[in-house]
Amino acid sequence: MYAVRVGTPWDLAAVGYLEEWVPRFVPYHADLIRELAIAEGASVLVTSAGPGSEVIAAARTVGPNGRVRATDASPEMIRICKEDVDRAALLTPVTCAVADASDTTGAPWDEIICAFGLWQLEDRAQVLSAWASALSPNGKVGILTWGPPDNEDPSQVLAECLQELEPSVPFRQHRINAERDRMAQMWKAAGLSMVRHTIVRHTLNFERAELFVRAMSHAGTWRKVFEDIGQVRMDRVAARFYERMGGPEEALSFQPAATISIAALPGAEVVLHHRPSTSVPVA
Ligand SMILES: C[S@@+](CC[C@H](N)C(=O)[O-])C[C@H]1O[C@@H](n2cnc3c(N)ncnc32)[C@H](O)[C@@H]1O
């Protein structure tokens, strides 16, 4: 039996998150699905699925002989996810359920996926152990998480502006330590072995810096900050951010790093995306 929070900050953020962020995250989701080399017919548990862009990608990959279960703690996210899955008219059986990330109902799973969700899990060690126990013998866990950090990243700059002007406001970075060694330790503690650790980047464009700030107000963590401090104080934080960025009208283009980390049961025989060899240019 798992406790599921009804009415999470993500419920309120859901529609804005879908419009502002998901289209920008799709290339990262595609990287995760490709790196995992998910087999046709596989069973896939997608945890912290949010509105489910990676759910649909996984379902298309496994086809009609596979199965996918998408879970998220936010009922609103799951409502949107289910709507999108229905609209996609997939041949794959897909179930969408409100559940904590530790819920592995339907095990064994050939693949357990978590995109941009690990940083939110207070009981991360327990959740990872639950995933390890729910894997099929040659199954894999694949996570996608922001980092390593970059000081020039606008979300980092916005967080610094908040800290400078509102030092008492509690703020949680949406990032965990994704260094290779830390990830390997994390997996080991859960009874898993890391088999691949990859950093990927895609370009995120915002026509104007103020559109970036607006988009941030739809992400779960920042939405709470906007609500807690109110419009006037948040406008001051935004003004400081615009100073650092060259003005509210300035276009922003950046390539945030995300880490894909894949683990499996010790001794398992796993299939991963094949990376062909390449010629190294002469310097
Ligand atoms: C940044 S969103 C990522 C959504 C989606 N995977 C994506 O990449 O677009 C984080 C999601 O984690 C969910 N979440 C937070 N804590 C959770 C928990 N303990 N169990 C399940 N889902 C959780 C939130 O509701 C939210 O939908």
The ligand as a MOL file (V3000), in Angstrom:
LIG
                    3D

  0  0  0     0  0            999 V3000
M  V30 BEGIN CTAB
M  V30 COUNTS 27 29 0 0 0
M  V30 BEGIN ATOM
M  V30 1 C 9.5450 17.3440 -14.0760 0
M  V30 2 S 8.0980 16.3480 -14.1050 0 CHG=1
M  V30 3 C 8.6160 15.1110 -15.2840 0
M  V30 4 C 7.4690 14.5560 -16.0580 0
M  V30 5 C 7.8520 13.6820 -17.2560 0
M  V30 6 N 8.5610 12.4910 -16.8730 0
M  V30 7 C 8.6760 14.4790 -18.2640 0
M  V30 8 O 9.8680 14.1910 -18.4240 0
M  V30 9 O 8.0980 15.3740 -18.8930 0 CHG=-1
M  V30 10 C 8.1750 15.4760 -12.5770 0
M  V30 11 C 6.9640 14.5780 -12.3110 0
M  V30 12 O 7.2190 13.7910 -11.1440 0
M  V30 13 C 5.9770 13.6070 -10.4720 0
M  V30 14 N 6.2630 13.1740 -9.0920 0
M  V30 15 C 6.8170 13.9050 -8.0870 0
M  V30 16 N 6.9680 13.1380 -6.9820 0
M  V30 17 C 6.5110 11.9010 -7.2990 0
M  V30 18 C 6.4130 10.6630 -6.5920 0
M  V30 19 N 6.8210 10.5450 -5.3350 0
M  V30 20 N 5.8840 9.5990 -7.2360 0
M  V30 21 C 5.4510 9.7090 -8.5150 0
M  V30 22 N 5.5180 10.8520 -9.2330 0
M  V30 23 C 6.0560 11.9280 -8.6380 0
M  V30 24 C 5.3020 14.9600 -10.6010 0
M  V30 25 O 3.9140 14.8690 -10.3800 0
M  V30 26 C 5.6710 15.3350 -12.0350 0
M  V30 27 O 4.6930 14.9130 -12.9520 0
M  V30 END ATOM
M  V30 BEGIN BOND
M  V30 1 1 1 2
M  V30 2 1 2 3
M  V30 3 1 2 10
M  V30 4 1 3 4
M  V30 5 1 4 5
M  V30 6 1 5 6
M  V30 7 1 5 7
M  V30 8 2 7 8
M  V30 9 1 7 9
M  V30 10 1 10 11
M  V30 11 1 11 12
M  V30 12 1 11 26
M  V30 13 1 12 13
M  V30 14 1 13 14
M  V30 15 1 13 24
M  V30 16 1 14 15
M  V30 17 1 14 23
M  V30 18 2 15 16
M  V30 19 1 16 17
M  V30 20 1 17 18
M  V30 21 2 17 23
M  V30 22 1 18 19
M  V30 23 2 18 20
M  V30 24 1 20 21
M  V30 25 2 21 22
M  V30 26 1 22 23
M  V30 27 1 24 25
M  V30 28 1 24 26
M  V30 29 1 26 27
M  V30 END BOND
M  V30 END CTAB
M  END
